[in-house]
C-alpha cells in the first residue's frame, strides 16, 4: 500500500488499467465547510473520501453501515467526538441532516466512527468524495478531462498479494509525461509519480502528510538512544559497585570453593542475583513509568496511556530487557568473583591487586564521558535556539495581531473586505491593517512555477507566492530595497504588478535588485500570467531558521484569509476587544480566532525546544547516575587508603592538604573523561546543526562551561568522602586492619 498526493485521474487510471492493483481510495483535504446544527456553527477537521475508505481502513464504526456510508453524494460520517458535540449523548446522529457551507448544502449523517488517535488519518467529519461533484462540478470534469497536474488528491493504492511494488512503481513513474508531457516540458518540470510505503507515512515520509499528524523517526531513535545511554550507564554502575564490593564477598567465595562449590555454580549464583535485581528494578521502573507518564506526554506531545505500557508486545520487550541487562551487568562480576583462589580469598589478600581498580576507573571514565557528551549537546541546542530567537527576521513581529477570517462565509467576506478593514482600522491604537494569504510562520502557495524574463521557454523557477493587499509591506515593516510598493491609485498593480524578494531576483539571474525593476516575471499558477516586477524587498524569514530563505513573490488580491493589525504598544487588550466586536458585527455566529505574530513564529521552534528539554532531563539523570558510580568508587578507594591517610596526618599533613590530595585522582579521571567527550560531542552536534540553514557556531566557551560543570559535579560528589577521610583521627586510621 502506498500514498502520494497526485491528481485524481491517476488513481482512476491505476485502478482500471493495472492488474496488480487490488484497490484505490481517493481522498481530499479541502474545502473545509462550516457545519450548522440548529443555531450552532462549527468548523471541524473535514476530509473527503470515496466509498472504499472503510473497505480499506478498519476505523471502528459506532453506528451506521460502513459499506454504504460514503456511497452517495451529500453523505457524511462523523467522528464519535463530533457526534456527541452536535447531538449529545442521548440523540441518535445517523439519518440526521446537517447544513454545510453557508447553509447551502444539506448532508445526511450516514454513520458515526471512532477515529484512533494513533492513525495518521485524522478527521471529525468525513464527506463522500462524490459530494465534490455537487460542490464544484467543473472541478470534477476538469480533473478527468485534463487535471493531470492538479495535485490535490491523496491516492491510497493497495497492491495484490505477491505484487512487486518496485516494478509497479517503475511502470507508473512516467505517467505524467505520457498525459501532460507537452505542458511539463513547457514548464521545465521533471514531475514523476512515486509511491510511498504505508508504514512510512507517519515517521519516514518524504512527502509530508496532508491528512493528519506527522513525526520523524530520528526523534524516536534519539529517545531510544538516550534511553539505552542511561541503561548502559546504570549497568556500568552495577558492574563498578559489584566489583568494588568484591572483598566483602571474597571470603564467601573462598569458603564455598573449599566446601566443594564449582566455578560454574558460583557464576550461576551471581548471575541469578543479577537477574533478580533486574526483575525488582523492572517492577520499580514500571511503577515510575506509570507515575511519570503524564509528564512524558507533556514533554513529547504524545498521548500514551497505562494501557499502552501493558500490552503483550511490551511484556516481551521488558522480559528481553531484564534478561539482557541482567546478563550484561552481571557477567563480569560473576566471572571476576568466581575466579578468586580460596586461600587468597580467605586471607584477604585480594586488596593488593591493581587490575580491578583500573577496570573500575575505566568504567567511571566511560560514564562521565557520556555525561560530558550530553552536557555539551544540551548547551549547543540551547545556543542554537537562542541564536534563532535573537536573529533579525527581516520583519517586525511585535505589536502585530493576526485575525484568521477563514471561517467567515466566503461570499460575505469577499464583498465586504474593504469596509471590514476600515472598521478594524478605526480603533485609535491600530496603525495599519493588511489582508494577506499567509503570515510568517505559515506557508503561502509553495511550488509555483514562474518564468523570469530572459529565460528559455522551458526553464522556470519554483517559488512561494503570497497574495496580499496594498498595506502588506508597511504593516509587516518590510524593507523595499529597489523599486516601489503597491499603489492603489494604479489600476494595473492588481493585474500585473508583483514584488519579489532578493532571493528571487538572485535566482532569476538579474545583476542587482535595481536591475530587476520592470522585468517580466510570469507566474500563471499564482494568477499573474503577465507579472511584472515593481519592487524588491529585503529577504525576510517567512519560515523558521531551519529553512533557507527561498524565492518569494507577492501580488495583489483584495480578499484573503488573514488580517494583520499593527497596533501601538500597551493597547493589546483594547485592540483584541475591538477585533471581537467588529467580527461579531459582520459575522455574528461564526467562530473567529486571532493570534500574536511573535508567538506564532516562535512555534516554528517548538520541536527544537522539546528536544532541548529532553536532552536537559536526560543529562541530569545521566549526571546523577554517573555521580553515584563515582561516589561508590571514591568510598571504596578511600577505604583501601585508610592507613595511608593516617600516616600522612602523623607526618604533618593538614586536613585541607589531604582532602586536595585525595580529590586529585578522581578529578583527573573526570577531566580525562571530559576531554574524551569533546570530539564525540563536537562532531555529532556539527552533524545535527546541518539540519539548520542558519546556525550558531560551536565556540570554545561551551566546552569551558561544560568542563567547569563536570568538575563541580565531581567535587560535590566526592567532597563528603574525602573530607570525612581527611578528618579521621590518625589513631583509628593506623589501627585499621
N, C-alpha and C positions, 0 to 999 in steps of 0.2 A: 504494500500500500504506500502511496506517496502523496505529497502535497506540493502544489506550486500555484502561484497566482497568475492566471492567464485569462485570455478571452474565452467566453462560454462556447463558441463554435468548436474549439479544440476538444473540449470534453465530449461533445456530441459526436465529433469525428472519431475520436479514440474509441468510444463506446461501440460504434456501429461497424467500424472497418478493421478492427484489430482483434483477431480471435483469442489472443491470450488475455484479453481484458474480461473480467467477470462482471464488474460493476463500476459505475462512476456516479459520484454525488456532486452536485453543483451547489455552491454557497456564495453568498454575497453579504457584505457587512453594512451596506447603506442603501437607500436613505433611512435614517432613524426618524420615526414618526412619533408624534405625541399620542398618548393613549388617554381617552376620556371615558370615565365611568361616572355617570351622574354629573355632578358639577366639579368633579375632581380630575385635574390634568396631571399626567406624569410622563416623564421621559425615562426610558429604560434601555438597557443593553439589548439591541434588537438585531437579529440576523435573519437571512432568507435562506431556505434550503428546499431542495426538491424532495419528493416523497420517499426516495431511497435513503434518506438520512437515518431513520430509525431502523432501517433494514441493515445498514452498515455499522451503526453505532448503538451500543446497548445502554442508552440512557434509561433508567428505570421509569416506567410510566405509573403515575399515581391514579389517573383517571383518563378514560377515552381509549381509542383503538390506535396503537402506533402504526399499524399497517395502512390506515387510510387518513391519518390525521392531517397530512400535508398534501393530499391528493388534489384538492380543488383550490381555485383562486379564492382569495379573501378568507383563508383558513389560518388560524393562529394557535400555537401551542404555548402555554405559559409555564414558567418555572413554578414549582410549588411555593416558593417565596413570594413571587408576584401575585399568584392566585390568592394567597392569604391576604396580601396587601389590598387587593381590589375587592374581594368578595368576603373576607373574614373567614372564620373557622367553620361556620355553620352552612353558608350558602354554597351550592354547587356551582363551579365555574363552567363546566362543559355545557355547550349549546347556548351559552350566554352571548350577547352581542356587545362588542366594544367599538367605539368610534375612533378611528385612527386618522392622523394627518389633517388637522384643522376641521374635524367633524365631517369630512367628505367621503370617508371610506369605512362602511360598516363591515366588520370582520367577526366571524363566528369562532368561538373557542372550541376547538376540536379535541383538546387534550391538555393534561397537566403532567409535567415530567419533573423528575428530580435531577438537578444538574450537579454532578460530583464536583467538589471544589478542586480536585486534582486534574480534572480534564483540561486540556489545552483549548477546548472549545467552551466558551462561557456565554450564556445568554439568559436573559429574563423573558424575552418574547421571541418566538421562532415563527416567522411567517412562511407560508408556502411560496416556493420560487415563482410559481405562476401568478402570484399577486403582482409581480413586477409588470406583467402584461397589462394589468389594469392601471397601474400607476403610470407607466410610461410605455405605451405600445410601440412608439417609434424606436426606442432603445432596443427593444427585443428584435424588431425587424432589422435594425442596423447590425445588431450582433450577428444574426445569422447570414445577412447579405454580405457584409464586409467588415465586421467588427473584430477582425483577427488581431488587432493591436489594441483593443480596449481591455486593458489588463486589470480588470476589477473583480474577477470571479475566481474563487478558490475551487479547484477541482480535486477531489479525492478519487484516486484510481485503485481499485482492488484487482490485482492480477490473479489469474487462476493458479491453483496448486501446481507447483513444478515449473511455472513460467520463469524464464530468465530475465530478471529485471534489468540487467546491464544491456542485454541485446535489445530489449524493448525500448530502453532509453535512447539507444543509438537510432532506432527506427523513427522515433518521433522528433528527434533533435532539430531537424531542418524543416519541419512543417511550416514555421512562419515564413521562410523564404519561398516555400512552394506556393503559399496562398497570398502572401503580401510582399513578394520579393522586390518588385519594382519600387514600391514605396519605401521599403527598408533600405534599398540601395540609394535612393534619393536622400534619405535621412542620414546616411552613413552609419546605420545601426547594425551591430553584429548579433541582434537578438536571436536567441535559440531557446528551445524548450528544454526543460530538465525535470527530473523527478527527485523528490527528497523522501528518504525512508520515514515512515510514520513515527517510528520511535525516536527520530532525531529532531522532531519539530520543537519540542519544549526546551531541550538542553543544548542541541547541537545545530540548530537551524542556521543556514547561510542566507535565508531569505526573509527572516522575521516571521511574525505570526499575526495575521490580521484578525484572528477570531478569539483571542484570549491572551493569557499571560505567557511570557517567555522568560526563560532564565538562561544561565550559562554554565556549562559543565565545568568550567575552570573553577567556579566558586565551590562546586561540590568537591572537586579534587582538593581545593585549598582546605576545606573543613576536614576532609578525611586525612590529609597530610598533617595538619596541625594536631588532630586527634591522635594519630599514630606517633607524632612527635612526643606528645605528653605521655603516651603509653610506654614508649621506649625509654623515656627519662625515668618513669616510675619503675620500670624493670631494672634499669641501671642502679637505681637506689636500692632496690631489693637485693640485687647481687652484692652491691657495695656493703650494705649493712649486714648481710648474712655472712660474708667473708670476714668482715671486721669483727664479728662476734664468734669467729671460729674457735678462739681459745676457750670460750666459755663452754663449748661442746666438745673440745678436744678429748677430755678425759672420758666423756660418754662414749665417743667413737673408739677410744683405746680399750675401754672395758668390754664393749660389745665384740670387738675383734678377739679379745683374749678369751671370751666365753664361746667363741666359735662363729660369730656372725661373718658372713662373706661380704666382699665389697659390693657385689650386686645387690644384696639385701639392703645394705646401707643406702645405696643410690636410690633404690625404690622407696625407702622410707623418707628420704629427704625430698624426693620429687612429689610424693604423696602429700607431704606437709605443704609444699609449694602450691600444689593444686587445690588443697583445702583452703589455703589462704586466698587463692584466686577466686574460689567459689564464694567465700564470705565477702570478698571485695566486690564481686559482681552483684551480689544481693544488695549491698550497700549502694553501689553505683546506680542500680535500677531505681531505688528509692530516691536518691538525689536527682536523678534524671527526671523523674515524675514531678518532684518538687520544683525544679528549675525550668520545667517545660514552658510555662508562660513567659518567662524571661527570654528563653531561647527563641520562642516565636516572635517576640517583640524585636529581638536583635536581628533576626534574619527575615522578618516579614513573612513567616510561614504560619500554618495553622495546624500543626501536628497536635494530636491528642494522645491520651494514655493508651487508647485502643491501638494506635499505630505502633507503639512500642511493644505490644504484647501479641503480635501476630506470629504465626508459626515460623515464617522465614526469619524473623528477628531472633526467635529462640535458637535456631540453628547457628546464626551468626554469633550470638552470645556464647553458645556452647563451644564453638570453634575458637573464640577469643580466650575463653577460660583455659582450654587445653593448650593453645599456642602460647599464651602469656605464662601459664604455669610452667611449661617446659622451658621456655626461653629464659625466664628469670631463675628457674630452679636448677638447671642442668649444671652450670658452672659450680655453684656452691655445693651441689651434691657430689660432683666428681672431686672437688677440692677437699671436702671434709672426709670423704670415704678413702682418700689416698693417704691419710695420716698413718704413720707407723705406731703401733701400740705402745712401745716403750717410750718414744719421744712424747707421745700424746699424754701419757700418764705422768711423766716427769715435768711437763710444761715447757719443753724446750722449743716449741713452735714460734715463740716470740722472736727468736733470733733471726728468722728469715726475712729477706727484703723483697722477695718476689711478690708476695701478697700485698704488701704495702704499695709497691709500684703499680700493681694492677688496679688497686682501689683509687690511686691518684689519677690514673688514666681515665677511669670511669667518671670521676668528678670533673675532670677537664672536659670530657665529652659533654657532660650535662651543661656546663657553663658555656661551652662553645655554641650549643644550640640556643641557650638563653641569650647570648650576645647577638646571635643572628636575628632572633625575634625582636630584641630591643632596637637594633639598628633599623630593621624593617619597619617597625612602628613609627620611629622618628621620621623616616623617609616618606612614608604615607602621609603623616601629619604635615610635613613640609610641602608635599605636593598639593594637598587640599588647601593649605593656607596660601600657596602660590596662586592657585586658581581663583580663590576668593579675592586676592589683592590685585589681580591683573585689571588693567583698563579694558573694559569690554567694548569700547568704541561707541557706546550709547549710555545714557544716564538712567539707571533702573530705579532710582529713588524718587519718591513722591509721584509714583505712577501707578494708578489703579486701572485694571483691565476688566471690563464688563463682558461676559460671554453671553451674547444675544442669540446663540444658536438655537435656543428653544422657543423663540418667538415665531409665530406663523410667518412664513416667508412672504406671502402676498401682502401681509400687513406691514412688515418691516421694509420691504423693497420700495414701497410707495411713500414711506414716511421717514426715510433716513435723515434727510436734511433737517426737518423740524425736530426729530428726536435728538439729533446732535445739538441743535440750538438750545433745546431745553436742558440738556446735560451741561452745556457751557454757560448757562445762565447763572449758575452759582458763582458768587464773587471770588471764591477761592480757586475756582477752576480756571487755569490759564489757557489750555488747549485741549481739544478733543479730536481724535482721529479714528476713522473706521479702517480696519485692516483685516486681511485674511489670516494673518499669523503674527504672533509676537515672539520676541526672543525666548527661547526655551521650547518653542513649538515649531513643527515643520510647516513650511509652505508647500508649494507644488514642486516637489523634487523630481528630477529626471526629465525636465522639459527640454526637448531637442530644439536648439536655437542656432541660427545661422548668421555669423558675423559678416559684415560687408568685406568683400575682397577674398573670401574663401571659395574654394571649388564647390560646385553644386552638391556634391555628395559628401561634403565634410561639414561636421556640426559640432556644437558644444552642448553638453548636458549640464543644465544649471538649475538653481532653485528660484522659482518665480513666486513673488508675493504680491497679490492685488492690494492696493492701498487707496487712500483718498489724498486730497491736496494738502492736508495738515500733518501727514505722516512724519516727514523729516523733522519739523520743528517740535512735534510732540515727543519724539524719542531723542531729540537733541543730537541728531546725526550731523556729521561734518561733510559738507559738499566741498570737494577739493578742485572740481572743474565743472564748468557749465552752470546750470541754474536748477532751481527747484520747480516742481509742477506749478502751473499758473492757471487758476480757474477762469481767468479772462481770455485764455487762448483755447478756442474750441477744439483745436487739433490735438491738444495734450491728451484728452481722454481717448482719442482714437489711435494715435501713433506714438506718442512720447513715452520713452522708458528711461529710467535711471538705473545704472549698473554700479556695482562696487568695483574697487581696484582690481580684485582678483579676476573678475570677468574681463576687464579691459586688458589685463596682462595675458590671459588665455587667448583672447582674440588676436593677440599679436600686435596691437597698436602700441606705438612707441611710448606714449605717455597718457595720463588721464586727459590732458588737454587735447591730444590728437584724437581722442575717442568721440569728442563732441561733433554731432552732425552725422556720424556714421550710422548706416543701417544695421539693425540687429533684429532680424525676424525671429519670432517665437510663436509659430502657429498654434501649438497646444495651449499657450497661455492667453490666446485671444489677441495677440499682437503680430499678425502676419506681415504688417508693414512697419514694425517697430523702428524708431529712430532715437538714438541716444541724445538726451538733452542735458544730462548731468552725470557726474561720477561722485559717489560718496566714499569716504574713507572706510576701509574694511572694518567691520564690527562683528562681534560673535553672536550669530543667530542661535548657535548651539554651544554646548559646553566645550571646555578647552581640551576635552578628549579628542575632539574632531577639528581637523584643519579647516580654516575658513575657505569656503568654496565660492565659485562664481554665483552671483545673485543678480536678479533683475526685478525691478519694481515698475508697475504700471497702474494706471487709474482704473478703479472700478468702485463706484459710489457705495454700493451695498455689500458689506462684508460682515463676517460673524462677530468680530471683536471690536469693542470701542475702548480706546485707551484714553484716560484722562490724566493730564499733567496738572497737578494742583500745588498750592502753596504749603510749605511745611507748617505743621501744627494744626491743620484743619481736617485731619483724617476722618474723625467721627462725623462732622457735619457733611463732608463730601459723600461718605458712604450712605448717610441717611437721605441725602438728596438723590443719589442714584436709585435707591429703593423707591422713593416717592415718584420719581419720573417714570421708572419701569411700570409701577402699578397703574399709573395714569394712562400709559399707552398700551400695556399688555397685561392687564389685570387677569389673574387666574393662571397665568403661565409662570413656572418657576424661573428665577433668574439666579445668576451666580457671578461673583466677581472675585478677583484675586489681586494681590500686590505683585507687581512685576519683579521686584527684587527677590521675593520669596519663591516665585515660580521659577526663576532662573536658578536659584540655589538648589532646586530639586534635581537639577542636572548632575549634582554631585552626591546625591543620597546614597547611591550604591558604594561610592568611594568612602563615605563616612561610615557606612556599615562595615566595610572591610577594615577600616582603621579601628573601630570598636572591637571587632573580632580579634584582630591582632593584639590590641591592648589587653583584652581579658586573658587571652591565651599566654601572652608574655608574662603577666602577673602570676598565672598558675605555674608556668614553667620556672620562673624565678623561685617561687615558693618551694616547688618540688626539689629543684637543684640545691636550694639553701638547706633543705632537710638532709640531703646527702652530704653536704659539706659539714653540717652540724654533727652528723654521726661520725664522719671521718675524723673531725677535729677532736671529738670526745674520746674516741678510741686511741688516736695518736698521742694525745696528751696523757692519757692513762699509762701508755707504754713509757713515757718520758718522765714519769713522776720522780724517779731517783735523780735523773739529770737536773731537774728543776731545783731539787733540794740542794744538790752540790753547788749549783750556780749561786743560790742565795747565801750559802755558807761562805762562799768565796767573795761576797760583797756585791753581787748584782742587785740592783734595785728592782722593785715591783714593776715599774714602768719599763725598764730595760728588758726584763724577762718577757713581759707582755708583747713588746715590739718584736723581740727575737722569735717568740713562738708564732706570732702572726705572719712573720716574713715568708715562711714556706708556703702557707696557704694562699697568701696574696699573690705569690709568684705563680702558683697554679692557675689562679683566676686570670691573671694578666696574660699568661700563655694561651689560655682558652679564648680570651677575647681577641687576641691577635690572630688566632686561627679562624675566628668568626668573621673577620673583616673581609677577606676576599670572597668568602661564600656569600655574605650578605650584599656586598657591593655588586657582584656580577648578577646575582639573582634579581636584585632590585633594579639594576640597569635594564634588565630584560623586561621587568614589569613596567617601567617608565616608558618603554617604547610603545605602550598602548595609548599614550597621550601625545597629541600633536604639539602641545605646548607644555613643557615640563620643567621642573626645577633641576638644579644641579646638585649632585651629591657632594657636599662640602666636607672638609676635614672636621668642622665643628661638630658634626653629627657623631663622628667616631670618638671625639674627645668627650662629649657629653655621655655617650654610651659607656666609655671606659670609667669615667667618674662614678656613674651609677652602679656599674658592676663592682667596683672597689668598695663603694659604700655598702652595698648589699652584703658583700663578703665580710667586711669589718663588723657589721651588725650581727651577722650570723655567728662568727667565731669569737666575738669580744667577750661574751659571757664565759665561755670555756677558758679562754686564755687568761682573763683577769682572775677567774677563780683559781686556776692552777698557779698563777704568779703569787697570789695571796696565801697560798697554803703554807702552814708552818713547816720549815725545813726538817724539824724533828720527825714529823709524821711522814714527810717525803722520804727521808733516809731509812725509816723503818719499813717502807713499802717493800714487800716481797721478802 
